[in-house]
């Protein structure tokens, strides 16, 4: 006869066990509430402290009459992010997360990110060099990488420029700091080199006198440093004259434009001839009919 086996099956999650686990969870939550409240308090106090520190740094730097707005923004950005990271680590520690293991994770992540963002780190280093050595500042007019622009903002990884056509240009700081930069705003005075072609039939002494009179008549042209007029080259069709004149940086563009207009009028009034392009056309006729003379 078959035997009947009887087993006592006890449920894995009985009501007693569920109640026990709920009670333990409740105790854990109640015990964790002070840590959460403390972390929230640290967060609020930390954000207020960061805001106060930013205002304090701004007040200290702007108190100097020769303060640099670019340096101020850079210091504020770096200090803000450093304080935020410190605040985050402090909150994590108060919540019971081990900072040692957390720091190891951050270190490993930093290495991985550093390997994948070598170009970005180069741009960040370039930004530091620009801030420290100041080849240009916000508001300067520069020429770099084939662009002539005004500097609007120097960021962590790139510099924001704007052209005279109101076009925005972003240049990576790494490339910018490792290449040639022309800064037209660093010196208070600018010199213009203007090249003019005159005909060989003119008297050079007369030409120079007319040019110097036009220079003295223009108030935008500075008399110190002294203007100069030199013979640059003798070409096949004209004498090339180089005129060197100085102006204040803000008046440079207007000076060059006005001088071209004034010198044209002065040449016309004093009978100075400009070269004209002559084109010689030679026509050769060939008689292909031997019977025609």
C-alpha positions in Angstrom: 0.0 0.0 0.0 1.3 3.5 -0.8 2.5 5.4 2.2 1.2 9.0 2.8 3.9 11.5 3.8 2.7 14.5 5.8 4.9 17.7 5.9 4.4 20.8 7.9 4.8 23.7 5.4 5.6 27.0 7.2 5.2 30.2 5.0 8.5 32.0 4.3 6.9 35.4 4.9 4.5 34.9 7.7 2.6 37.7 9.3 4.8 37.6 12.4 8.0 38.0 10.2 6.5 40.8 8.2 5.5 42.6 11.3 9.0 42.1 12.7 10.6 43.5 9.6 8.3 46.5 9.5 9.1 47.2 13.1 12.8 47.1 12.4 12.4 49.3 9.3 10.4 51.8 11.3 13.1 51.9 14.0 15.7 52.5 11.3 13.7 55.3 9.7 13.1 56.9 13.1 16.8 56.6 14.0 17.8 58.1 10.5 15.5 61.1 10.8 18.0 63.1 12.9 20.7 62.5 10.3 18.4 63.7 7.5 17.4 66.8 9.5 21.1 67.5 10.2 22.0 67.0 6.6 19.2 69.4 5.5 20.4 72.0 8.0 24.0 71.7 6.8 22.8 72.1 3.2 20.9 75.3 4.0 23.7 76.7 6.1 26.3 75.7 3.5 24.4 77.4 0.6 24.0 80.6 2.7 27.7 80.4 3.6 28.7 80.0 -0.1 26.6 83.0 -1.0 28.2 85.1 1.8 31.8 84.0 0.7 31.1 85.0 -2.9 30.0 88.4 -1.8 33.0 88.7 0.5 35.4 87.8 -2.3 33.7 90.2 -4.7 34.0 93.0 -2.1 37.7 92.3 -1.5 38.7 92.2 -5.2 36.5 95.1 -6.4 37.9 97.3 -3.6 41.1 97.6 -5.6 40.9 100.4 -8.2 42.8 98.2 -10.8 40.8 95.1 -10.3 40.4 92.7 -13.2 36.7 91.5 -13.9 38.1 88.4 -15.6 40.1 87.4 -12.6 37.1 88.1 -10.3 34.8 85.8 -12.3 37.3 83.0 -12.5 38.0 83.1 -8.8 34.3 83.1 -8.0 33.6 80.1 -10.3 36.5 78.0 -8.9 35.8 78.8 -5.3 32.0 78.2 -5.7 32.6 74.7 -7.2 35.2 73.8 -4.6 32.8 74.8 -1.7 29.9 72.9 -3.3 32.0 69.8 -3.5 33.1 70.2 0.1 29.5 70.7 1.1 28.4 67.6 -0.8 31.1 65.4 0.9 30.1 66.8 4.3 26.4 66.0 3.8 27.3 62.5 2.6 29.4 61.9 5.7 26.5 63.1 8.0 24.2 60.7 6.2 26.4 57.8 7.2 28.1 57.1 3.8 31.8 56.2 4.3 33.8 59.1 2.9 36.9 56.9 2.5 35.2 54.6 -0.1 33.4 57.6 -1.6 36.8 59.4 -2.0 38.2 56.2 -3.7 35.2 56.2 -6.1 35.8 59.9 -6.9 39.5 59.3 -7.5 38.9 56.4 -9.8 36.2 58.4 -11.6 38.5 61.4 -11.9 41.2 59.3 -13.5 38.8 57.8 -16.0 37.3 61.3 -16.8 40.8 62.8 -17.1 41.8 60.2 -19.7 38.7 60.7 -21.7 38.8 64.5 -21.5 42.4 65.3 -22.1 41.5 68.1 -24.6 39.1 69.7 -22.1 41.8 69.6 -19.4 44.2 71.2 -21.8 41.6 74.0 -22.4 41.2 74.4 -18.6 44.9 74.7 -18.2 44.9 77.3 -21.1 42.2 79.2 -19.2 44.4 79.3 -16.1 47.4 80.6 -18.2 45.2 83.3 -19.7 43.9 84.4 -16.3 47.4 84.4 -14.7 49.5 86.0 -17.5 46.7 88.3 -18.9 47.6 88.4 -22.7 44.1 90.0 -23.0 41.2 90.9 -20.8 37.5 91.3 -21.1 36.7 94.2 -23.5 40.0 94.0 -25.4 40.1 93.9 -29.1 42.3 91.0 -30.3 43.3 89.0 -33.4 43.6 85.3 -32.8 43.2 82.2 -35.0 42.3 84.4 -37.9 39.6 86.3 -36.0 39.5 90.0 -35.1 37.1 90.2 -32.2 36.3 91.8 -28.9 36.6 89.6 -25.8 33.3 89.2 -24.1 33.9 86.4 -21.5 36.7 84.1 -20.5 35.3 80.8 -19.4 36.8 77.6 -17.9 37.3 75.9 -21.3 36.7 78.5 -24.0 36.8 82.3 -24.6 33.8 84.0 -25.9 34.5 86.7 -28.6 32.2 88.9 -30.7 33.1 90.2 -34.2 32.4 93.7 -35.6 29.6 92.0 -37.5 28.0 90.9 -34.2 28.9 87.2 -34.8 29.8 85.1 -31.7 33.1 83.1 -31.8 34.1 80.5 -29.3 37.8 79.7 -29.2 39.2 76.8 -27.0 41.5 78.2 -24.3 44.1 75.5 -25.0 44.5 76.5 -28.7 44.2 80.2 -27.8 47.0 80.1 -25.2 49.4 78.2 -27.4 49.2 80.4 -30.5 49.9 84.0 -31.5 47.6 86.7 -30.1 47.6 90.3 -31.2 46.1 92.6 -28.6 45.1 96.0 -30.1 43.8 97.3 -26.8 46.8 96.9 -24.5 48.6 100.1 -25.6 46.9 103.5 -25.5 48.3 104.5 -28.9 48.2 102.8 -32.3 50.2 103.5 -35.5 48.8 103.3 -39.0 50.9 102.5 -42.0 49.2 103.9 -45.1 50.6 103.1 -48.6 50.0 105.4 -51.5 51.1 105.2 -55.1 52.0 108.4 -57.0 53.1 108.9 -60.5 56.8 109.3 -61.5 56.1 112.8 -62.9 55.5 114.3 -59.4 58.2 116.2 -57.4 58.8 114.1 -54.3 59.6 117.1 -52.1 56.3 118.7 -53.1 54.5 115.5 -52.4 56.0 115.2 -48.9 55.1 118.8 -48.1 51.5 118.2 -49.1 51.3 115.1 -47.0 52.7 116.7 -43.9 50.3 119.6 -44.3 47.4 117.2 -44.4 48.7 115.4 -41.3 49.0 118.7 -39.3 45.5 119.7 -40.3 43.9 116.6 -38.8 43.4 116.9 -35.0 43.1 113.1 -34.6 46.7 112.5 -35.8 49.2 112.9 -33.0 52.3 114.9 -33.5 54.1 112.9 -30.8 55.3 110.3 -31.8 56.3 112.1 -34.9 54.6 111.2 -38.2 56.9 110.0 -41.0 56.8 109.8 -44.7 59.1 107.4 -46.5 59.6 106.1 -50.1 58.6 102.4 -49.8 59.4 101.1 -53.2 59.8 102.0 -56.9 57.5 99.9 -59.0 57.1 99.7 -62.7 54.2 102.1 -62.8 54.4 104.2 -59.6 56.4 105.4 -56.6 55.1 103.8 -53.5 55.0 106.1 -50.5 54.6 104.9 -46.9 52.9 107.2 -44.3 53.2 106.4 -40.6 50.8 108.3 -38.3 49.7 107.8 -34.7 46.4 108.1 -33.0 44.7 107.3 -29.7 43.3 103.8 -29.7 39.7 104.9 -29.7 40.2 107.3 -32.6 42.3 104.9 -34.8 39.6 103.8 -37.2 38.2 107.4 -37.8 41.8 108.7 -38.3 42.6 106.3 -41.1 39.3 106.9 -42.8 39.5 110.7 -42.6 43.1 110.7 -43.7 42.3 108.8 -47.0 39.6 111.4 -47.7 41.7 114.4 -46.8 44.8 113.3 -48.8 42.7 112.7 -51.9 41.4 116.3 -51.7 44.9 117.6 -51.0 46.4 115.8 -54.0 43.7 117.1 -56.3 44.2 120.7 -55.0 48.0 120.6 -55.4 48.1 118.9 -58.8 49.7 115.7 -57.6 49.1 113.0 -60.2 48.2 109.4 -59.3 49.3 106.6 -61.6 46.9 105.3 -64.1 46.9 101.7 -65.4 47.7 101.6 -69.1 47.0 98.5 -71.1 49.0 98.1 -74.3 47.1 96.1 -77.0 49.2 94.8 -79.9 47.4 93.5 -83.0 49.4 91.4 -85.5 47.8 90.9 -88.9 48.8 87.8 -90.9 47.9 87.5 -94.6 47.2 83.9 -95.3 46.3 84.5 -99.0 49.6 84.5 -101.0 47.9 86.1 -104.0 46.8 89.1 -101.9 49.4 91.8 -101.3 
